[in-house]
Amino acid sequence: MVRIQAKEIRKDHPRYQSLIIRKKITESFENKVVASAGLIAHGRGEAFDYILGEETCKESIRASKAAIATILLAKLAIISVNGNSIALCPNELVKLSRITGAKLEVNLFYGNKKRIKEINKKLVEEGAQEILGINEHDQKIISEIKSTRRTVDSKGIFISDVVLIPLEDGDRAEALKKMGKTVITIDLNPLSRTSRSSDITIVDNIVRIMPILIKEANKMKSLSNKELKEIKESFDNKDNISKVVLRMLNNLEKASKRV
């Protein structure tokens, strides 16, 4: 596997963090972990991140707390893993799984044995003990989905009550909702079908929000179910998304005055 050489990108470059992320995505594409469509999806997300101000806002923090409360209250929570998420934060995905008890499941839009094998290998390298979605004998079909993502693990997403779907496509988000599951997403586009159909939408860059989710999980895992329910039930996803959109509009207005 090709490793990122820090010396290739100067740390004093004004776009250092963004360039590092791009490099991780492109190298993972070369290694067959990220699909070509994943490059496009990343570019689209990066555009929204500019408008967001490339920082984690209070609305994202609020959504993150609701997400962790929901995961901790779940009977069976699943963290869905795709190419882009494993390229950007494999260690954080495994950590969040370990702290919350949510299980990891590999689920790909453009799935093939090689990609699944590479992603499974990366998760194992980061310390994952149990990985779902890699055994063909455990597959179930979600009839509402027409893409290859209709295949899920019979021991995971298929029977779960809560699913965290970072960097997700709208078709599957809507289908999971129809199945009665509580859907949590990480999506930089607050206007996407995924964002609008999810129960909890975290509008943020996954590389910024994953460490925050881990921090919140460590703090909240000692809370009582009553306290967790209060956090979960006090969260209004539509209102939170509206506030993020207003934040973006304000950022655009400020930017227009600097041109």
Number of C-alpha atoms within 10 A of each C-alpha: 8 9 9 12 9 9 7 8 15 11 12 7 10 9 11 13 13 12 14 18 15 17 18 20 24 20 17 23 19 14 15 17 25 25 23 13 12 21 17 11 15 16 12 13 17 19 13 19 20 14 18 24 13 15 14 17 14 12 20 22 18 17 27 26 22 27 28 27 25 24 26 23 20 18 13 18 27 25 26 26 26 26 26 27 21 24 20 19 16 20 18 21 24 24 19 23 20 16 14 20 17 24 25 26 23 24 24 24 18 16 17 11 10 12 20 21 13 18 23 22 13 17 21 16 13 15 14 20 13 13 17 23 25 18 10 11 9 14 18 18 15 19 9 14 16 12 13 15 17 19 23 25 22 16 16 26 28 19 17 22 21 27 28 26 24 21 24 24 17 16 17 21 26 19 17 24 16 11 14 11 21 22 25 28 27 26 24 25 26 21 12 13 16 26 27 19 21 24 22 27 32 31 28 27 23 21 14 13 20 20 17 18 22 21 15 19 23 14 11 17 16 11 12 10 13 10 12 21 16 12 18 20 11 9 17 15 21 16 11 20 23 14 14 22 18 11 17 19 14 14 15 16 11 11 11 9 7 7 5
